[in-house]
Amino acid sequence: MKKVHNFSAGPCLLPTTVYEQAAEAVQNFNGSGMSILSISHRSKEFIAVLEEAKALALSLLGLENKGYTALFLQGGASMEFMRIPYNLLAHRAGYINTGTWATKALEQATQFGEVDLIASSEDQKFTYIPKDIIVPTGLDYLHFTSNNTIYGTQFNAVPKADCPMVCDMSSDIYSREFDYDKIDVIYAGAQKNIGPAGLSVVLIKEEVLGKTSRSIPNMLNYQEHINKGSLYHTANVFAIYTSLLNFRWLHNLGGVSAIEKVNNQKAALLYKAIDDCDFINGIAKVDSRSKMNVTFDFVEEKMAPLFDALCQDTKIMNIKGHRSVGGYRASLYNALPLESVEVLVSVLQQMNSLV
Ligand SMILES: *Cc1c(COP(=O)(O)O)cnc(C)c1O
């Protein structure tokens, strides 16, 4: 079988060794003769998995011993859109709107209190990250989305504010160095850069909790999940184990700083090819470009069928843009090899020689 180059935006590619080890564990977990799918979430074997996953989830970002708890929950990032204001919004929160996911997060928050729109890039179809953001004082928290998966834009720094910071990092967590410790609640759906779908990771500073007087149902209550160590109910055992395998892979590689170098290399290579080809437009503004999701379109629609055919020949898969934006999107998450980007670049160069 010819090698496939899978640019999926999510659920995304994971390292080959992670697939192999996860597959082995489905048959025979840690030599126990039992499948990872069929052991108790309260067994001592799984508790060891959970504790190592929590420790690595924090230490890979330099957040160990800084007052954070790592939670492994369910409901995806979309559940956190609601769980965040349920737990943190007493009066007023600020939201930066940089796209579909940020909009959804903001809309959920309006059900719990006042929401200030602090900045937005909606005026230019979310193709840029707002600059010189001024945040008023007295907010319960400020929410932003570090990487906008659909549009291919990315914050290169944490916005400055004197309130607790909350960030949806679904599509760039563990991809780069960042001032993670300036953010009080970091959350992510696992299926972009952590592990399989059906799991969300929330890294939370306990000190931001307990500021609202509303009563919070247990499943929605961060404090309850902290108290129960992510075992309030049956955890997603397989997704947590597979995420642990991915955390170990990243740790052995040298951590976030090591993968960031590779990610920078992949993104630079692809953006250069896009900039070198007059027949392609990048969708995101140059100074807001994401290193995880590269969005582009052809100047003339008639180029698209040729590109599609070349992609098919070279086994480039899942590169169509999000249905709301159109065009193309190449997702370059941690596990995507440099080689796949080189194949995509060679396709663009081949087209360049034809025009
Ligand atoms: C994919 C994505 C989401 C939605 O995640 P679910 O786990 O499907 O709820 C939210 N935010 C961002 C930035 C995403 O990329």
The ligand as an ORCA input file, in Angstrom:
! r2SCAN-3c Opt
* xyz 0 1
  C     -12.274     21.117     17.441
  C     -12.331     22.284     18.325
  C     -13.354     22.445     19.274
  C     -14.496     21.482     19.408
  O     -14.094     20.362     20.087
  P     -15.103     19.189     20.498
  O     -14.211     18.312     21.295
  O     -15.599     18.587     19.220
  O     -16.204     19.771     21.291
  C     -13.304     23.544     20.096
  N     -12.329     24.456     19.997
  C     -11.337     24.343     19.086
  C     -10.276     25.395     19.011
  C     -11.317     23.260     18.229
  O     -10.327     23.144     17.325
*
